[in-house]
């Protein structure tokens, strides 16, 4: 696999390691995502349709859950294009996004207010990174939204940049930069937090991130260990009970992360699974610090 490869919209290989040894199970694409990207809506099929071989009931967009037998990545078979990703994440969690999502998922607008505030475990992220990236440092938060959750952003000694496709303004003194501008700067810490689970080509993204790193740069990856993975450890259950897909289209394991880093020529220097609580629910986050492999 490489960054210049032409990809199919429906993948037949693992997006982490490239293996074609995949198990699959039928699933659906959630209505909000389907509508935001494709303007599709659920439809009720009844007798008036006159379909002799189709049973009555609600119809939703079909897809497949895939499980890589090589690296253990669980993922959606649909790989969204750049244009589709732009439609999904334009003005992310803004007014139009929130209104549409609340239509399909009542109560989302209220929950969204909590997403706009800083995460409750940022101090633990900073503690994890402090020995690897002591102040003063230059920081690039790749996919960092407004910068509200960027580690060390409150330290006035640090310079903080954000590169993000959402178009949302950054907060305070944090500077939004283009990819071209980011490549002209030197960063000690590059942050990619809660991004890899969203993107259609995680390996391509890491290869692109490498372009803003030097041999002295530390890359911090934060990736959810999805509750679905902790609930179902049996491989068959893990695959067959993943019946729907939303914005998170890649469900990583420790093994799939390690394969991904190897394919991207990155070396893991620190690794931790953090337990966090959000609205009283227990969650797990992978915390990974890595560097470029020596030439």
C-alpha positions in Angstrom: 0.0 0.0 0.0 1.2 3.5 -0.7 -0.1 7.1 -0.7 -0.5 7.3 -4.5 -2.5 4.2 -4.9 -6.0 4.3 -6.5 -8.5 2.9 -4.1 -11.9 1.3 -4.5 -14.8 2.9 -2.7 -15.5 -0.5 -1.2 -12.3 -1.9 0.1 -11.3 -5.6 -0.2 -8.1 -5.2 1.8 -7.2 -4.1 5.3 -6.6 -0.4 5.6 -4.0 -0.9 8.2 -1.8 -3.8 7.0 -3.0 -4.4 3.4 -4.0 -8.0 4.0 -6.8 -9.5 1.9 -7.6 -12.1 4.6 -10.8 -10.6 5.7 -13.9 -11.9 7.5 -17.2 -10.1 6.8 -20.7 -9.7 8.2 -23.6 -7.6 7.0 -24.4 -4.2 8.7 -26.0 -0.9 8.0 -24.7 2.7 7.6 -26.4 4.9 10.2 -29.0 7.3 8.8 -27.3 10.5 9.9 -24.0 9.6 8.1 -25.9 8.4 5.0 -27.9 11.6 4.8 -25.0 13.9 5.5 -22.9 12.3 2.8 -25.3 10.9 0.2 -28.7 12.6 1.1 -30.2 9.1 1.7 -33.0 8.6 4.2 -34.6 5.4 5.6 -37.6 4.4 3.6 -40.7 2.4 4.6 -41.5 -0.3 2.0 -45.1 -1.3 2.1 -47.6 -3.0 -0.2 -47.9 0.1 -2.4 -44.4 -0.5 -3.7 -45.5 -3.7 -5.4 -42.3 -5.5 -4.8 -42.9 -9.2 -5.0 -39.6 -10.5 -3.7 -38.9 -7.8 -1.1 -40.4 -7.9 2.3 -42.1 -4.9 3.8 -40.3 -2.8 6.4 -37.8 0.0 6.8 -34.9 -0.1 4.4 -31.5 1.3 5.5 -28.2 1.6 3.5 -26.3 -1.7 3.5 -22.6 -2.2 4.2 -20.3 -4.8 5.6 -18.3 -5.1 8.8 -14.8 -6.4 8.0 -12.3 -8.0 10.4 -8.7 -8.4 9.3 -7.4 -11.9 10.2 -3.8 -10.6 10.1 -3.8 -7.4 12.3 -7.2 -7.6 14.0 -8.6 -4.3 12.7 -12.5 -4.2 12.7 -13.7 -1.7 10.1 -16.4 -0.6 7.7 -16.0 -1.7 4.1 -17.1 1.7 2.7 -14.1 4.0 2.3 -15.3 7.6 1.9 -13.7 9.8 -0.7 -12.2 13.2 0.1 -15.4 14.9 -1.1 -17.5 12.6 1.0 -15.3 13.3 4.1 -15.6 17.0 3.4 -19.4 16.8 3.4 -19.5 14.8 6.6 -17.1 17.0 8.6 -17.7 20.5 7.2 -18.4 22.8 10.1 -18.2 19.8 12.4 -20.6 20.0 15.3 -21.8 23.4 14.0 -25.4 24.5 13.7 -26.4 22.7 10.5 -24.5 19.5 11.5 -26.1 19.5 15.0 -29.6 20.2 13.6 -29.4 17.3 11.1 -27.9 14.9 13.6 -30.5 15.8 16.2 -33.2 15.0 13.6 -32.0 11.4 13.3 -30.6 11.0 16.8 -32.9 13.0 19.2 -31.0 14.4 22.1 -27.7 14.9 20.3 -28.0 18.7 20.4 -27.9 18.6 24.2 -25.0 16.1 24.2 -23.1 18.2 21.7 -22.8 21.1 24.2 -20.6 18.9 26.4 -18.4 18.0 23.4 -17.5 21.7 23.0 -15.7 21.8 26.4 -12.3 20.4 27.2 -11.9 16.6 27.8 -11.7 15.7 31.5 -8.5 13.7 31.2 -6.2 16.3 29.4 -4.0 16.4 32.5 -3.3 12.7 32.1 -2.4 13.1 28.5 0.0 15.9 29.4 1.5 13.7 32.2 2.0 10.9 29.6 3.8 13.2 27.2 5.8 15.4 29.6 9.0 13.3 29.7 9.0 13.0 25.9 8.2 16.7 25.1 9.3 19.1 27.9 8.5 22.8 27.5 9.0 25.1 25.6 7.9 23.3 22.5 6.2 23.9 19.1 3.0 21.8 18.7 1.0 20.8 15.7 -2.4 19.4 16.5 -3.5 17.4 13.4 -7.3 17.3 13.3 -7.4 19.4 16.4 -10.7 21.2 15.7 -10.6 24.4 17.8 -7.6 23.4 19.8 -9.6 23.0 22.9 -8.1 19.6 23.7 -4.5 20.3 22.5 -2.0 19.2 25.2 0.1 22.0 26.7 -1.9 24.7 25.0 -2.1 26.7 28.2 1.7 27.0 28.6 2.6 30.5 27.3 6.1 29.2 26.4 4.6 26.9 23.7 3.7 27.7 20.1 0.5 25.8 19.1 -0.8 25.3 15.5 -3.8 23.3 14.4 -4.4 21.7 11.0 -8.0 20.6 10.5 -10.4 20.1 7.6 -13.5 21.2 9.4 -13.2 25.0 8.7 -13.9 25.8 12.4 -12.0 28.8 13.9 -9.4 28.0 16.5 -9.5 29.4 20.1 -7.3 32.0 21.7 -3.7 32.3 20.5 -3.8 29.0 18.7 -3.0 29.5 15.0 -4.8 27.5 12.3 -2.4 26.5 9.5 -2.5 24.8 6.1 -0.7 21.6 5.4 1.8 23.6 3.2 2.5 26.0 6.1 2.8 23.1 8.5 5.5 21.6 6.3 7.5 24.8 6.5 7.6 24.7 10.3 9.5 22.4 12.7 7.4 20.7 15.5 8.7 18.9 18.5 5.2 17.5 19.3 2.7 16.4 16.7 -0.7 15.4 18.1 -3.3 13.2 16.3 -6.0 12.6 18.8 -9.2 10.8 18.1 -8.7 11.1 14.3 -7.6 7.7 13.0 -10.9 6.0 13.9 -12.6 8.5 11.5 -10.4 8.4 8.4 -10.8 6.1 5.4 -7.0 5.5 5.0 -5.3 5.5 8.4 -1.9 4.4 6.8 -2.0 7.2 4.2 -2.8 9.7 7.0 0.3 8.6 9.0 2.4 8.8 5.9 1.2 12.4 5.4 1.8 13.3 9.0 5.4 12.1 8.6 5.9 15.0 6.2 5.7 17.5 9.0 8.0 15.5 11.4 11.8 15.5 11.9 14.0 12.9 13.6 13.4 14.9 16.9 9.6 15.0 16.6 7.3 13.0 18.9 4.0 11.9 17.4 1.2 11.4 19.9 -1.7 9.2 18.8 -4.8 8.9 20.8 -7.3 6.2 19.6 -10.4 4.9 21.3 -10.5 1.3 22.4 -14.1 1.0 21.5 -16.5 -0.4 24.0 -17.7 -2.9 21.4 -14.1 -4.4 21.4 -14.0 -4.7 25.2 -17.5 -6.2 25.4 -16.9 -8.9 22.7 -13.5 -10.6 22.9 -14.6 -13.6 20.9 -13.7 -13.0 17.3 -17.0 -14.2 15.8 -19.0 -12.1 18.3 -16.8 -9.1 17.7 -17.5 -9.2 14.0 -21.1 -10.5 13.8 -22.5 -8.2 16.5 -21.1 -5.1 14.8 -24.3 -4.3 13.0 -24.1 -0.5 12.4 -21.5 2.1 11.5 -21.4 5.8 12.3 -18.5 8.3 12.2 -16.0 5.9 13.7 -15.3 3.6 10.8 -12.1 1.9 12.2 -12.2 -0.1 15.5 -8.5 -0.6 16.5 -6.8 -3.1 18.8 -3.3 -3.0 20.2 -2.3 -5.4 17.4 -3.7 -3.3 14.6 -2.0 -0.2 15.9 1.3 -2.0 16.0 0.9 -3.2 12.4 -0.1 0.3 11.4 3.0 1.9 13.0 5.2 -0.7 11.3 3.8 0.0 7.9 4.2 3.7 8.4 7.9 3.3 9.5 7.2 4.6 13.0 8.7 3.4 16.3 6.6 3.1 19.4 8.4 4.7 22.4 5.5 4.7 24.9 2.1 3.0 25.1 -0.7 3.0 27.6 -4.4 2.2 27.8 -6.2 4.9 29.8 -9.5 4.3 31.5 -11.8 7.4 31.4 -15.4 8.2 32.4 -17.7 10.3 30.3 -21.3 10.9 31.5 -20.8 8.0 34.0 -19.9 5.6 31.2 -16.5 3.8 31.3 -14.3 4.1 28.2 -10.8 3.2 27.2 -8.3 5.2 25.2 -5.1 4.0 23.5 -2.2 6.5 24.2 0.8 6.0 21.9 4.0 8.1 21.6 6.2 7.3 18.6 9.0 8.6 16.4 10.3 8.2 12.9 12.2 5.0 12.3 15.9 5.6 11.6 16.7 5.7 7.9 
